[in-house]
Amino acid sequence: MLSHPEQLDRLAAACPEAAPTAVLAGDPAYDRVLDALPYRERFRRALGVGPHQRLIVVNSTWSPRSLFGDGGEGDLLPWLLPRLAAELPADEYRAVAVLHPNIWYGHGPGQVRGWLDRARRAGLGLIDPLHGWRQALIAADCVLGDHGSVTYYAASLGRPVLLGAFPDGDLDPASPVAALGRAAPRLRPHGGLRTQIDRAVEGHDPGRYAELAAQTTSSPGRSAALLRRLFYRLIGIPEPAGRPALLDRLPLPPYEPAERTAPVRVLTRLIGADPPKVAVTRHADAAHEPEDPDADGAHTAVHEDTRDAGRLSVADVIVRYAAEDDPRVGPSAAWTAEVLARHPHCALAVYVSGPDRCTVRTRRGDLVRLTAAPGEDGRADLCDPAAYASALLAWLGRKPLAEAAPELTVVTGAAHHRVAVERLR
């Protein structure tokens, strides 16, 4: 079963005896993606991606010369992913990985998770290789991939593509995938990752891969009808009358935002005092002190579940993500008091109880709720509420809480987040 006549031409040239059995039947995977394109923003919100964030999808196929390779020490992907987490500001970018199912089954889920453990602790999301990759492609702002079909689908959808690995010699030069290798920019592993990603996104021409999109399928939206007709013909009975052939629609994935258990280095800058406005830049698992000549403050935020428990004793901010009514750790007032009593050098204890709010206790014992304020459309421009707490810490370095305004503006990159400040009894 083929999706385009150009594949039939190459099949006839390579294996003439197989050509008479070939059938043009469209592409059901691509048809499901085309059908779900209007729900891009929902898929982005499911991954915890805000309107001003860029979602980077890292994709590898199953091949010794793919981005993941054969699992050896020379592979690019296990080395590249921690760099993405460290170099890209956490509140301006979100990174997820889509790995070919054979990578999971060939090496085993435990081994793959072990290889990617550091990146996962820094916030990398791992996408289900069977059920979640299409939604991730729709949500993506840039795909960093190789010669696999998922990367090709991304180009067909008009997404910016960076090729981290591409074995030109392994491909038929006449194939559309080889044409992708000639058209897409290549990643320079030792260059600045943020610069290359931003250049790929901002300089992207949506029509760049129009010819590749046309070769994805010659029958867009018709694969269900073509396949059902084929199957019933092979069975030898007529198709059901009056019932259209339909594909399952892509489901809305579960809500899975980034959660970083690696230490996060936070740079802050006071922009305005009336009303208070604080710029926050966070880097997870940074190997070196992040550079920001405009920053006038810095501190370290550490998740309570960090692997290196010793970092909690020197953390400025300790964070926990849980529902307010979680009986294991909550309520927030009790947990924050417990954390500050256990860690005398900690300035703030932060209990994130939802995608738009957190409860903060200061070293003086003040309890504060920070909540994202909705915009004109009724939705708040969300980022990780732990960033709100870091902005509050920077503000408290200038003003006591008693003088805090009822609203704080937190700036992450180009986004301005209005945050309500409520003192609790």
TANOR-V409713 format. One record per pair of residues at least 12 apart in sequence whose ideal C-beta (glycine too) atoms are under 7 Angstrom apart, sorted by sequence separation. I is the first residue (numbers start at 1). J is the second residue. D is the distance in whole Angstrom. If there is no record, write none. Layout:
i = <I:I>
j = <J:J>
d = <D:D>
This chain:
i = <268:348:349:357:358:407:99:137:168:302:336:357:395:407:408:8:140:266:267:301:304:348:357:406:407:166:185:300:301:304:320:336:356:357:370:406:8:81:137:143:145:266:300:301:302:303:304:335:347:356:392:405:60:133:137:142:146:228:299:391:404:142:143:144:145:146:163:264:265:299:301:370:5:58:97:140:145:146:147:264:332:370:391:2:137:142:144:146:147:225:264:2:163:224:265:318:332:340:1:2:137:224:262:263:370:388:3:58:161:162:163:164:224:262:267:336:340:387:1:3:147:152:163:260:265:337:356:368:104:152:155:162:183:265:267:269:318:336:387:183:269:270:356:97:268:269:332:355:358:56:96:101:152:267:315:318:357:358:95:96:97:98:100:101:155:268:322:324:356:360:383:97:99:147:313:316:317:323:358:68:96:98:267:312:314:315:316:317:318:319:320:321:322:358:388:180:266:313:318:320:360:383:90:179:265:266:317:319:352:85:147:162:333:352:362:373:381:383:68:81:98:162:265:266:366:71:82:86:176:350:381:56:58:78:82:85:263:264:54:62:78:81:85:98:162:53:54:55:56:57:58:59:60:61:85:176:263:350:362:53:60:62:82:96:160:53:57:62:160:348:261:60:81:144:260:263:160:261:49:261:348:372:373:48:261:347:373:47:372:373:100:158:263:371:47:370:371:158:370:98:156:368:369:155:368:142:368:369:156:368:155:156:366:367:142:142:141:156:259:319:317:317:317:316:47:67:57:67:57:66:66:57:55:59:80:55:56:61:301:55:56:57:58:59:60:61:54:61:54:56:60:76:59:76:301:49:59:299:43:47:59:299:43:44:43:67:297:40:67:257:40:66:65:297:33:37:32:36:65:33:29:33:65:88:282:87:88:87:280:80:84:83:280:280:76:278:135:134:278:278:135:276:33:132:268:30:268:33:266:270:268:270:276:275:278:280:125:280:275:276:277:278:279:280:125:276:278:275:277:123:123:122:121:121:122:271:56:121:54:123:10:122:122:10:94:121:10:118:90:90:30:34:121:30:34:27:31:91:27:31:26:91:31:89:90:26:89:90:24:89:90:28:26:27:28:26:86:25:86:28:85:86:26:85:86:25:86:25:82:25:46:23:46:46:48:6:46:47:48:42:43:46:47:48:4:3:4:5:36:3:4:35:36:3:32:31:32:28:91:91:91:92:91:92:91:89:52:51:50:50:50:52:52:52:50>
j = <280:360:361:369:370:419:112:150:181:315:349:370:408:420:421:22:154:280:281:315:318:362:371:420:421:181:200:315:316:319:335:351:371:372:385:421:24:97:153:159:161:282:316:317:318:319:320:351:363:372:408:421:77:150:154:159:163:245:316:408:421:160:161:162:163:164:181:282:283:317:319:388:24:77:116:159:164:165:166:283:351:389:410:22:157:162:164:166:167:245:284:23:184:245:286:339:353:361:23:24:159:246:284:285:392:410:26:81:184:185:186:187:247:285:290:359:363:410:25:27:171:176:187:284:289:361:380:392:129:177:180:187:208:290:292:294:343:361:412:209:295:296:382:124:295:296:359:382:385:84:124:129:180:295:343:346:385:386:124:125:126:127:129:130:184:297:351:353:385:389:412:127:129:177:343:346:347:353:388:99:127:129:298:343:345:346:347:348:349:350:351:352:353:389:419:212:298:345:350:352:392:415:123:212:298:299:350:352:385:119:181:196:367:386:396:407:415:417:103:116:133:197:300:301:401:107:118:122:212:386:417:93:95:115:119:122:300:301:92:100:116:119:123:136:200:92:93:94:95:96:97:98:99:100:124:215:302:389:401:93:100:102:122:136:200:94:98:103:201:389:303:103:124:187:303:306:204:305:94:306:393:417:418:94:307:393:419:94:419:420:148:206:311:419:96:419:420:209:421:150:209:421:422:209:422:197:423:424:212:424:212:213:423:424:200:201:201:216:321:386:389:390:393:393:125:145:136:146:137:146:148:140:139:143:164:140:141:146:386:141:142:143:144:145:146:147:141:148:142:144:148:164:148:165:390:139:150:390:135:139:151:393:138:139:139:164:394:138:165:355:139:165:165:397:134:138:134:138:167:137:134:138:170:193:387:193:194:194:387:189:193:193:390:391:189:391:250:250:394:395:253:395:153:253:390:153:391:157:390:394:394:398:405:405:408:410:256:411:407:408:409:410:411:412:258:409:411:409:411:258:260:260:260:261:262:411:197:262:201:284:172:284:285:174:258:285:175:285:260:264:216:220:307:217:221:216:220:280:217:221:217:282:223:281:282:219:282:283:218:283:284:223:222:223:224:223:283:223:284:227:284:285:226:285:286:226:287:227:285:230:252:230:253:254:256:215:255:256:257:252:253:256:257:258:215:216:217:218:249:217:218:249:250:218:247:247:250:247:383:384:387:412:412:413:413:413:381:381:381:382:383:413:414:415:415>
d = <6:6:5:7:5:7:7:7:6:4:4:6:7:6:5:5:6:6:5:7:6:6:4:7:6:5:6:6:7:7:6:6:6:7:6:6:7:7:6:5:6:5:5:4:6:5:5:5:5:4:7:7:6:6:5:7:6:4:4:6:6:5:5:5:7:6:7:5:5:6:6:4:7:7:7:5:7:4:5:7:4:6:4:6:6:7:5:6:6:5:5:7:5:4:5:5:6:6:5:6:7:6:5:7:7:6:6:7:5:6:5:4:5:4:6:6:6:6:5:4:6:7:6:5:7:6:5:7:6:6:6:5:7:6:5:5:6:3:6:7:5:6:6:6:6:5:4:6:4:7:7:4:6:4:7:5:6:7:5:4:6:5:7:6:7:4:7:4:7:5:5:7:6:6:6:7:7:6:6:6:5:7:5:6:6:6:5:5:5:5:5:5:7:6:5:6:7:7:7:7:6:7:6:6:7:5:6:6:5:6:7:6:6:6:7:7:6:6:6:6:5:7:6:6:5:5:5:7:6:6:6:6:6:5:5:3:6:5:7:4:6:4:6:6:5:6:5:5:5:6:5:5:5:5:6:4:5:4:6:6:6:4:6:6:5:6:6:6:5:6:4:7:6:6:6:7:4:5:5:5:5:6:4:6:7:6:7:6:6:5:6:5:5:7:6:5:5:6:6:6:6:6:5:4:7:6:6:6:6:7:5:4:7:4:6:5:6:4:6:5:6:6:6:7:6:6:5:4:7:5:7:4:5:6:7:5:7:6:6:5:5:5:5:4:6:6:4:3:7:6:7:6:6:6:6:7:5:7:4:6:5:6:5:4:4:5:5:5:4:7:6:6:6:6:5:6:6:6:4:7:7:6:6:7:6:5:6:5:5:7:6:6:5:5:6:4:6:6:5:6:5:5:7:6:6:6:7:7:5:6:4:6:5:5:7:6:6:7:6:5:4:6:4:6:6:7:7:6:6:4:4:6:7:5:5:6:6:4:6:5:6:4:4:6:6:7:7:7:7:7:6:6:7:6:6:6:7:7:4:6:5:6:5:5:4:4:6:7:6:6:5:4:5:6:7:3:6:6:7:7:5:6:5:6:5:4:6:5:6:6:6:6:5:7:7:6:6:6:3:6:7:7:7:6:5:7:6:6:7:4:5:6:4:7:5:6:5:6:5:6:5:6:4:4:7:7:7:6:6:5:6:6:5:4:7>
